[in-house]
Amino acid sequence: MPVAVITDSTASLPERTAKQWDISVVPVQVVVGDRADDENRYDRDELVRRLRAQEPVTTQPPDPGAFFWAFQDAVSAGATAIVCLHISTKLSATADAAREAAQQVGVPVYVLDSGTTNMSLGFAAVSAARAAAAGAPVERVMSAADARIRGSIELIYVDTLDYLRRGGRIGGAAAVIGSALSIRPILTLKSGEVAPLARVPGTKRALAKLVDLAVAHAGEATVDVAISSMEVGDREHRVAGELRRRLPSLGDLTLVQGSTVIGAHVGPGALGITVSPAQ
């Protein structure tokens, strides 16, 4: 394709989807002790265990060299322009690393701060790649991504805000710190950072509220939905069943193993719902 599409691993794109649409995914790094490595090189179960044990797990952007080689691969495959979609710059310096690498590439590279992450970013990358596959010029590829981002919402249940607080990614959600232990926060992304939506007593009620919010955001529109968590199990399948039952115009519904980079900041018990206009 003349226009290549690249994103980062916080998009939580299933591998089969990235391959289907020829989307290159540059991994963000996880840091455990003295080891900093691409998130896909860690054992997921081991990271979950360390997080539950309250061991320090942090993250850092990819090295600019990782982007340089991704860009070079795209050029070698025939790309004459590259659209690079990334996690909000208020959450990570990943886009800055991409911009640094872009200066060394012989084709135009358009680095876009999505202002979001997770499957809102993933859906945007897919929309961009679809436009590119149809032969759209780079402006329309970027427009397709932007439209998807503007119509999408991230709804996030977390067991605790401790992980976000320790990682410095808490943003406006700081307003709900100090709640009673039984209160479960529901969060979203607003203006590129984590922000509170609701405080609900108990996990069961909080997850029900999460579904209510997803249904309300969808309205009567046809939407694609992704449910993401570090560990996909019965809880996630129950939420998926509720959404299938209650959404009148559901497009695709996907259960994904969320990025461990995101998991390091929201905690292993978190569950996210992405609602995005179907395209």
Beta strands, then each sheet from edge to edge (+ up, - down):
strand 1: 3-8
strand 2: 23-26
strand 3: 29-32
strand 4: 35-38
strand 5: 57-60
strand 6: 81-86
strand 7: 109-113
strand 8: 153-157
strand 9: 183-190
strand 10: 193-201
strand 11: 223-229
strand 12: 250-257
strand 13: 271-277
sheet 1: 2+ 1+ 6+ 7+
sheet 2: 4+ 3- 5+
sheet 3: 10+ 9- 8+ 13- 11+ 12+
end
